[in-house]
Amino acid sequence: MDFRYKGQEDLTNSVSLLISILIRYPEVAKIKFDPEKNILKFTFIYAGIMTESEINGLKQNTISSIQVYHSLEYKAPRIINLDYRVSDGFTMIEIQRDVDTLVQEEIALMVELFRQYINKNLVTEESEQLVEEDLEVQEELIEHMLASVKMKSENKRLYAFRDEGRVLVFNK
């Protein structure tokens, strides 16, 4: 018999979502879930210091691509924001997206945009490559967990990141 309560199941789904995103997309350095604002914050790392014009180009390209994607789906995202900070010779780029309109395909789009735009300077944690079948399973899991988190009642702030080949998740 399973004695888990609804809140525990919601937390499990939120944790699973963050883990699945980090496993599927090694380009995502860390991810935060803010249940109060109902947003996910994806952090990508650029090896070097990006200029203001490079950041503005990335921001314009990313935001317009996400908006076009959603217009094709007849949806309007509530929050699309790109911010950055420089630390120790690296540029940390954070994309904030509302969970309500976020879908797995958009996450794939964001990652591909970063791959193309900052190419060789995108910091990734390359571990053992997932085979195509595993990638599809991770994508399906992400879509399922996103749907579950959209209907959530959980209010725990979560923070997940990579550390030497492991994915760590903390309740903030």
Protein Blocks (a to p, Z undefined) as FASTA:
>chain_A
ZZbdfklmmmmmmmmmmmmmmmmmmmbmbdcddfklopacdddddedjddfklmmmmmmm
mmmmmmmmmmmnopacfbdcdddddeehiacddddddfklgcfklmmmmmmmmmmmnmmm
pccdddddddfklmmmmmmmmmmmmmmmmmpcbfcdcddddeehiacdddZZ
